[in-house]
Amino acid sequence: MTAADLVDSVAQARLKVATVRYKVEDEVRSHTEKLRSRVSEARAKLGDEARFIKSWIDNPARTGSVTPSSPALARRMASFVDPALPGPVIEIGPGTGPVTEALIERGIAEERLILVEYSPDFCALLRKRFPRATVIEGDAYALSKTLAGHLNDKAIAVVSSLPLFNQPPAMRSALAKEAFTLLIDGAPFIQFTYSVVSPVPRKGSGLKAFVSDWVLRNIPPARVWVYRQPG
């Protein structure tokens, strides 16, 4: 072997070592980033659950649950909103925003979302997470008054995560009736519940209703009710 061959062999060996080292370092970096992402997601989830527990302790009638809606339930609720229709979407009781995220994934632009939340802490969090959405701190049971000056066009859907069964039947009926005054013809009022019966009283309402199957990947399992005015 000549000196030139030896130099060439050493150079090739170094190149191979450098290539292997780069691949290993790249895999380590990739694995580290994935771990960081998972840790960040876990912290966010634990943080949301802690916020819900605190909110429930402070005002159980308003929060109604100690955990946010699961992604599976949020996606089921969002599936009843048609993103092809123009106009805003009103979400009432968004909490930490799991249904909001599902609506965006569904194809609803963040700018189209009007989020009505009673808790100041949740409002601050929602403004941080969804800066292009309209976040309104107010009472969903006085929806027209709360939305005054914020709703320029009729909405294509009202999506509710309110704990309706914490309120008397007359109040639930009044909420649904008022919501339909803010909706375009044929638009849905979407509500989830843990109960086996309709959260909006059906008797005398004149509303058409559809109920989904149970979303088992939620604690506790829940169903989604979709109400529309006959037309």
N, C-alpha and C positions, 0 to 999 in steps of 0.2 A: 504494500500500500504506500502510495506516495504521500508526501506531506500535504499536497492539495486535497487528496482523497480523505485524509484524516480530518483536515479542517472542515471539509464538506460534511463528513459523517457527524462530527461534533455539532455543527450548526443544525443539521436535521434533527439530531437528538434533542437539542435545546428547544427547537421549534415544537417538537412533539410534546415535550414536558410543559412548555408554555401553553400549548393548546389544551392539554388535559387540565392544567391548573385553571385556565380560564373557564372551562366548562364546569369544573367543580365549584369555583367561586360564583359562577352565574347561577348554578343550581342552589347554592347556599343562599344567595341573595333572594332568589325567587321564593324559596321555602320560607325565608325570614319574613318577606313581605306578606306572604299568605298568612303566616302566624300572626303578624301584627294586625292584619285585616280582621282575622277571626277574633282576636282579643278585643279590638275596637268595637266590633259588632256585638260581642258578648257584653262589654261594658255598657254600650248603648241600650241593649235589651234590659239589663239589670237596672240601669238608671230609669228607664221608662216604667218598669214594674214598681220600682221604689216610689216614683212620682205618683203612680196610680194608688198605691197603698196609702200614701200620705193624703192624697185628695179624698179618698174614700173615708179615712178616719176623720178628716176635717168636715166633710159634708157627704155622708153616704147617700142621701136622697138625690144629690146631683150627679154623683159619679156612678154609683150602682154596681161597680165591679172593682176588684182589686188588681186586675190584669188587663192590659190592652187587648183589642181584638187580634186574633192570630192572622198571619198572612193569608191563610186559606180562606178564612171568613171575609177578610177585607177584599180579596179578589172576587169572591162570590158576590158581594155587594156591588162592587164596581162593574161586574159583568152585565148588570141591568141598565147601565148608562150607555147611550149611543154617542160615541165621540164624533161621529159624522155630522150630528145636528149642531147648528150654530147656537151660541148663547152660553150664559154662565151656568155653573153647577153650584148649588148651595149645599154645603155640608154642615150639619148641626151636631154639636157634641163630638168634635174630631179628636179631643184628648191629645195624645202625643203624635197623632198623624198616621197610623197604619192604613186607614182607609184612604186618606189623602194620597199616600204613596201609591196605593193600588189604582186610584183614579188616574194618576199621572202615567203609570205604566199602561193603563188601558188606552191612553192616547188623548186624555184631556190636558190641554196646555195649562201649566201652573197659573198663568194669568187669568184663566177663566174660573178659577176656584174662589168661592166666597165662603170663608170658614167662620162659623159663629160658635164661640166658645165662652163659657161662663167663668172658667177659672183664669185668673190673671197669670198664674205660673205657666199654665198650658199655653196661653196666648203668647207669652214671651218665647216659649220654646218653638211654637209653630212659626212665628215670624222669623226666627233664626233658621229653621229647617226649610221653610218655603217662602223665601223673601219676595217672590213675585206674586204670590197669592194675596188676596185681601183678607186679613184676619180682623175680625170684629169681636171685641169683648162685650158680651151682652147676653140677654135672656132669650133663648130660642122659643120660649112659650109666649113671647110677645114679638113674634118674628117680623111682622110688617114694621113695627116701630123700631126694632133693632136694626133692620136693614135700610131704613129711611136714609136716602142720600147715597147709598152704596150700590143699589140695584137699578141699572139703567134700562135693562131689557128683561123680559120674562125668562125664567130659568128653564133648562131642559130636564132637570131632575133635582129633587131634594133627597139627600142621603143622610139618614139619621142613625146615630149611635147612642141616642139618649136612652136612659133607663125608664122607658115609658110606664112600666108597671109600678114605679114608685109614685105615680101621680093618679088621681081619681079618673074614672072613665070620661067624665065630662071634659076634663082638661086635655086628655089625649085626643078626644074627638075634635076639640076646638083647634088644637095644634094642626091636625091633618087638614081640617077645613080651611084654615088660614094659609097653610102651605100651598094648597091648590090655587089660591088666588094669585100666587107668584109664579105659577108654572104655565108653560105653553100648553095648548090642548093636547091631550094624550100623554103628557109627561108623567113619569112615575114618582111616587113617594116611596122611598126604600127604607126599610127598618128591619134590624135584626132583633131576635129575642131568644132567650133561653127557654121560654114557656112553650107549651103545646098548643096554646090558643092565640088568637090574633091580638097583637098589642094595641091595635086601633079597633075600638068597638065596631062590629059589623052591622049590628041591628040599627036600621034607620039611616045608615050612612049613604046608601046608594052607590058605594064604591065597588068596583071590580077588584078582586084580589087574587094573587098567585102566591103560593108558598113553596119554597125550595125544599129539597130533602135536607136531612140533618148534616151539618158540617161537623164531622167528628174530630177533625184536627183543630179543635178549639176547646179551651177549658173554661167553662163546661161546654158541651156540644150546643150548637145554636142553629137556628133556621133563619132564612131571610124572607120577609113578607114584602111584596110589591103591590102597591095600591094605585089604581088609576080611576079617573072619573069616566063614566060611560060617555061615549060620544058617537 
